[in-house]
Amino acid sequence: MPTIKDVAKRAGVSVATVSRCLSGGSHVATKTKERVLRAAAELNYRPNQIARSLRRRRTTVIALIISTIENVFFTEVAHASELAARERGYNLIVCNTNEDPALEATYLKILDQQLIAGVVLAPAPGDAPHLTPYIENGLPVVLINRRLNSVSCSSIVSDDRNAAYQCVSGLLAKGRKRVAAITGLPNIYTTKERLAGYEQVLREAGLEIDPTLQICGWAGMEGGYGATYQLMNSANPPDSLFAFNNVMTQGAVIAVQEMGLRWPEDIDISGFGAFKTSHLYQPRLTLVQQPAREMGRKSVELLVEQIEDPTQNAQQIVLNNQITTEATSFLAP
């Protein structure tokens, strides 16, 4: 008996495209739809509604579980994910764990009981042992922005190590010698990758990796603010700051302004995550712009492919970041 994968192979398209064509979904080119319908007819393909229902776990609802709604990065991700889900005939619900592994486990339990079709997850700190049983029981899961070594599933991240390397290289190129890192939460993928890029460029430049210049900002604006005060009031303060996310960058800017310092003259500032209001800061900040919308869209595409065809192999996708001084509009299409 032919499968949806057979139709996709004959038509030369993805399984997700076949699913959209056969279910009457929009945003499929006319020629592509004709090719898919012709392939289905030639193979005498008939969708098995019972099997299809089981694959979708009897719903067309997917979940996006994010680690912190405070960060505009996840606003962009959610916006793009919701659009991509609707295009594919799914509804999206968003859950915010506030970086709490216990709350993440609770959400997964509730969603699984509601027969959710699949989950896009930005993991909270830790190894997420609570996630393994759901994956083993066939719940489609795609990790976004952060990877986990403890589970085997698809993931989509950006090249944070290289972006951190480039951003700090730019500070060194301007003559900075004491670059402080306001790091994110420990034991998460993004912090480890960004710290690795930061330390690599210092080593290659022959500069000492000074542990007193690495302070955890705990991912929030208050953390970036407090870390900046602590660094600038130390016996040997830095000449530049590199914050690990946009919220901490904004906290650092507030602290610098309160202390009466100017950038880049007194203290240079750069950080991860471009944000909509960054154009208000003069001079402009150097920021790492992440492909948040692309990550959101692709994560849903990966998830739907797994829902429609559980035999899909796990994929590990890495997208490029950009170094910019321009603001980003997270509501742009």
Phi and psi in degrees as a GROMACS rama.xvg file:
@    title "Ramachandran Plot"
@    xaxis  label "Phi"
@    yaxis  label "Psi"
@TYPE xy
-66.8727  148.271  PRO-2
-111.958  171.32  THR-3
-63.2768  -28.4122  ILE-4
-67.5187  -36.0591  LYS-5
-64.2589  -41.3838  ASP-6
-63.337  -43.6096  VAL-7
-61.3393  -41.0839  ALA-8
-64.9952  -43.9678  LYS-9
-68.1355  -36.9917  ARG-10
-82.1257  -13.1203  ALA-11
72.5318  34.7112  GLY-12
-132.014  178.748  VAL-13
-81.6536  161.887  SER-14
-60.9994  -38.8575  VAL-15
-61.623  -38.2975  ALA-16
-65.7043  -43.0885  THR-17
-58.4671  -44.4114  VAL-18
-60.0394  -44.2189  SER-19
-64.0942  -41.004  ARG-20
-64.5232  -45.2971  CYS-21
-74.6219  -22.3953  LEU-22
-96.908  3.68092  SER-23
80.0915  19.2197  GLY-24
-66.2224  155.387  GLY-25
-88.8432  -177.094  SER-26
61.9671  35.535  HIS-27
-123.482  127.82  VAL-28
-59.1708  145.252  ALA-29
-57.7858  -44.4414  THR-30
-64.7157  -38.4952  LYS-31
-64.1951  -43.936  THR-32
-61.778  -42.196  LYS-33
-62.0727  -40.0901  GLU-34
-65.5194  -39.5732  ARG-35
-67.4943  -45.6106  VAL-36
-63.8068  -36.8135  LEU-37
-66.1571  -42.7505  ARG-38
-63.4014  -40.6338  ALA-39
-63.3312  -40.2875  ALA-40
-67.4311  -42.4985  ALA-41
-62.7787  -34.9915  GLU-42
-89.2679  -3.29944  LEU-43
55.4737  43.5884  ASN-44
-78.061  132.884  TYR-45
-129.017  116.992  ARG-46
-59.0428  133.979  PRO-47
-88.3538  101.713  ASN-48
-62.7756  -34.5936  GLN-49
-67.9672  -47.0501  ILE-50
-64.7074  -38.1945  ALA-51
-63.3723  -40.7848  ARG-52
-62.9747  -40.9631  SER-53
-66.0282  -40.1763  LEU-54
-62.201  -37.1168  ARG-55
-86.3603  2.88723  ARG-56
56.8763  33.8079  ARG-57
69.0233  14.595  ARG-58
-137.334  165.769  THR-59
-116.751  32.0239  THR-60
-108.405  130.23  VAL-61
-118.991  157.539  ILE-62
-117.199  144.005  ALA-63
-114.621  111.704  LEU-64
-103.453  111.423  ILE-65
-106.135  158.631  ILE-66
-86.3896  -26.0259  SER-67
-160.787  120.479  THR-68
-74.8753  -13.7455  ILE-69
-66.8184  -29.4888  GLU-70
-84.8387  124.11  ASN-71
-61.5887  -21.5119  VAL-72
-54.6504  -43.8868  PHE-73
-76.7785  -22.0257  PHE-74
-63.4327  -44.4706  THR-75
-63.6548  -44.5249  GLU-76
-59.2016  -47.4069  VAL-77
-63.5695  -40.5698  ALA-78
-61.3838  -48.3155  HIS-79
-68.6488  -37.1723  ALA-80
-64.9873  -40.5863  SER-81
-65.3457  -41.8417  GLU-82
-62.3377  -45.9894  LEU-83
-63.7307  -38.177  ALA-84
-65.0255  -46.1354  ALA-85
-63.0359  -37.8773  ARG-86
-60.7542  -26.8295  GLU-87
-103.282  12.4542  ARG-88
81.8286  20.3916  GLY-89
-116.585  156.16  TYR-90
-106.79  144.221  ASN-91
-115.75  133.443  LEU-92
-116.703  147.923  ILE-93
-115.738  132.356  VAL-94
-121.684  139.955  CYS-95
-115.166  119.047  ASN-96
-89.1095  -14.1209  THR-97
54.0506  39.3731  ASN-98
62.4047  27.7775  GLU-99
-108.904  108.35  ASP-100
-58.6671  -35.4327  PRO-101
-66.019  -40.2652  ALA-102
-68.0682  -36.5219  LEU-103
-59.229  -45.1547  GLU-104
-62.7636  -38.6789  ALA-105
-64.7718  -44.5652  THR-106
-60.1862  -44.5337  TYR-107
-60.96  -40.8892  LEU-108
-62.6794  -46.5938  LYS-109
-64.3804  -45.1711  ILE-110
-63.7719  -41.1643  LEU-111
-64.8049  -38.0733  ASP-112
-65.6912  -29.1383  GLN-113
-86.4087  9.68969  GLN-114
58.0309  45.8712  LEU-115
-60.8224  147.044  ILE-116
-74.4259  -32.1457  ALA-117
-179.752  170.462  GLY-118
-135.864  132.264  VAL-119
-101.065  124.468  VAL-120
-128.311  127.119  LEU-121
-98.1894  100.441  ALA-122
-62.5768  142.457  PRO-123
-71.9714  167.504  ALA-124
-57.0636  146.414  PRO-125
112.641  -176.602  GLY-126
-92.9524  -2.56049  ASP-127
51.5468  56.164  ALA-128
-62.7133  -23.8507  PRO-129
-68.0911  -16.2258  HIS-130
-80.1303  -31.3041  LEU-131
-54.9305  -47.931  THR-132
-59.4633  -34.6735  PRO-133
-68.6259  -42.3264  TYR-134
-65.0039  -42.9997  ILE-135
-64.1741  -28.3189  GLU-136
-88.6613  6.91802  ASN-137
96.1495  8.65174  GLY-138
-73.5099  120.184  LEU-139
-64.7032  128.653  PRO-140
-136.048  134.226  VAL-141
-124.604  125.743  VAL-142
-85.8864  139.487  LEU-143
-127.099  136.518  ILE-144
73.4658  -30.31  ASN-145
-133.464  143.325  ARG-146
-104.751  161.017  ARG-147
-129.112  130.596  LEU-148
-77.8546  -14.5127  ASN-149
-85.5744  -10.6374  SER-150
-130.822  159.558  VAL-151
-114.403  101.738  SER-152
-159.475  169.85  CYS-153
-67.0061  152.63  SER-154
-148.051  155.101  SER-155
-137.89  120.279  ILE-156
-134.29  173.722  VAL-157
-109.952  162.787  SER-158
-79.3398  75.9701  ASP-159
-68.083  -34.6685  ASP-160
-62.8977  -46.9606  ARG-161
-67.2211  -38.1283  ASN-162
-65.4614  -41.5121  ALA-163
-62.3726  -41.6889  ALA-164
-57.9848  -48.1417  TYR-165
-65.0035  -42.2304  GLN-166
-64.8264  -45.6899  CYS-167
-69.7218  -34.5029  VAL-168
-57.772  -38.6446  SER-169
-63.9597  -37.4621  GLY-170
-66.1812  -43.1419  LEU-171
-64.918  -35.5554  LEU-172
-64.8555  -23.2134  ALA-173
-90.5881  8.92355  LYS-174
93.8716  6.78479  GLY-175
-74.2601  141.371  ARG-176
-120.478  -26.6463  LYS-177
-118.325  87.8826  ARG-178
-95.0282  116.461  VAL-179
-89.0891  146.855  ALA-180
-112.914  118.802  ALA-181
-94.7239  99.0561  ILE-182
-86.2429  163.025  THR-183
-85.9135  -165.032  GLY-184
-60.283  139.756  LEU-185
-70.1538  160.282  PRO-186
63.9817  29.0515  ASN-187
-124.058  154.889  ILE-188
-57.4018  -47.8508  TYR-189
-63.5807  -41.5237  THR-190
-62.0343  -45.2678  THR-191
-62.0693  -43.8682  LYS-192
-67.6402  -43.2467  GLU-193
-68.4744  -37.5514  ARG-194
-66.8382  -37.6836  LEU-195
-63.3557  -41.6404  ALA-196
-66.3636  -40.8632  GLY-197
-60.4011  -48.2274  TYR-198
-71.1538  -34.1676  GLU-199
-61.4081  -46.315  GLN-200
-68.1116  -32.6636  VAL-201
-66.4321  -44.0109  LEU-202
-60.8686  -44.3049  ARG-203
-65.9068  -26.6715  GLU-204
-86.4214  -1.02664  ALA-205
75.4935  22.3274  GLY-206
-99.1959  148.144  LEU-207
-71.4459  139.294  GLU-208
-87.251  101.494  ILE-209
-93.0941  112.875  ASP-210
-62.6637  -21.4906  PRO-211
-73.0956  -12.3764  THR-212
-95.5577  6.56685  LEU-213
-116.569  111.261  GLN-214
-128.987  131.758  ILE-215
-75.6946  123.034  CYS-216
-91.8392  2.52049  GLY-217
54.338  26.7211  TRP-218
74.1664  -10.2269  ALA-219
-104.58  169.449  GLY-220
-62.7351  -42.0051  MET-221
-62.6707  -35.5106  GLU-222
-65.4181  -44.1179  GLY-223
-63.5552  -38.6544  GLY-224
-63.2498  -51.0217  TYR-225
-65.5889  -40.0596  GLY-226
-63.3112  -38.5326  ALA-227
-65.0998  -44.3709  THR-228
-59.5142  -43.7045  TYR-229
-63.451  -42.9501  GLN-230
-66.9175  -46.0891  LEU-231
-73.6646  -19.2463  MET-232
-97.2564  8.29765  ASN-233
-77.463  168.385  SER-234
-63.3887  -33.1996  ALA-235
-131.713  80.4693  ASN-236
-68.7067  158.773  PRO-237
-74.7862  165.069  PRO-238
-104.044  -0.514829  ASP-239
-160.032  156.006  SER-240
-124.402  137.41  LEU-241
-125.247  107.575  PHE-242
-93.3624  145.636  ALA-243
-88.6874  -4.44608  PHE-244
-155.55  168.735  ASN-245
-67.6417  -30.9346  ASN-246
-67.5145  -43.8402  VAL-247
-68.274  -33.012  MET-248
-59.7933  -44.4916  THR-249
-64.4364  -38.1063  GLN-250
-63.5283  -38.8722  GLY-251
-64.9748  -40.4169  ALA-252
-62.9087  -43.2545  VAL-253
-60.362  -44.1167  ILE-254
-63.3579  -44.7805  ALA-255
-60.9967  -42.3043  VAL-256
-63.7057  -41.6041  GLN-257
-63.9506  -32.2124  GLU-258
-81.6165  -0.74399  MET-259
75.7143  20.1539  GLY-260
-92.2195  155.857  LEU-261
-114.16  146.706  ARG-262
-118.298  144.763  TRP-263
-90.3199  7.44839  PRO-264
-62.8948  -54.0067  GLU-265
-86.7022  -39.7138  ASP-266
-152.082  124.537  ILE-267
-85.6566  147.7  ASP-268
-132.692  131.692  ILE-269
-145.154  165.735  SER-270
-171.767  170.806  GLY-271
-81.9365  136.061  PHE-272
92.8553  101.041  GLY-273
-72.2739  149.557  ALA-274
-140.131  158.511  PHE-275
-58.0241  -37.5318  LYS-276
-92.1485  10.157  THR-277
-65.1053  -19.779  SER-278
-68.6091  -14.5821  HIS-279
-75.256  -18.7995  LEU-280
-86.46  124.887  TYR-281
-126.267  130.43  GLN-282
-62.8248  165.062  PRO-283
-65.2984  146.478  ARG-284
-85.7933  150.773  LEU-285
-90.3134  120.956  THR-286
-130.207  154.051  LEU-287
-92.379  115.027  VAL-288
-91.7036  116.658  GLN-289
-89.252  150.14  GLN-290
-81.254  61.6103  PRO-291
-61.4184  -45.6589  ALA-292
-65.4678  -40.0943  ARG-293
-65.2139  -39.1045  GLU-294
-63.8051  -42.4705  MET-295
-62.5893  -45.4943  GLY-296
-65.0597  -47.552  ARG-297
-67.444  -32.46  LYS-298
-64.3852  -39.0956  SER-299
-68.4903  -40.3957  VAL-300
-59.0724  -45.5451  GLU-301
-61.487  -42.7366  LEU-302
-64.9568  -44.7767  LEU-303
-64.0218  -38.7585  VAL-304
-59.1476  -41.2036  GLU-305
-68.9109  -37.9191  GLN-306
-63.9541  -44.706  ILE-307
-75.6432  -27.0768  GLU-308
-142.409  92.1435  ASP-309
-63.0494  -11.0649  PRO-310
-82.4338  -2.85617  THR-311
-59.0667  136.663  GLN-312
-76.8484  150.083  ASN-313
-63.9012  140.805  ALA-314
-119.857  142.986  GLN-315
-118.713  106.422  GLN-316
-106.991  134.412  ILE-317
-123.347  122.708  VAL-318
-104.759  157.453  LEU-319
-86.662  147.614  ASN-320
-97.7921  172.384  ASN-321
-130.27  143.785  GLN-322
-93.4619  126.552  ILE-323
-145.854  159.348  THR-324
-114.675  7.34987  THR-325
-96.6297  151.172  GLU-326
-73.3845  158.015  ALA-327
-118.178  143.923  THR-328
-102.974  111.253  SER-329
-79.4899  -3.39187  PHE-330
-100.649  -1.3915  LEU-331
-69.6127  148.839  ALA-332
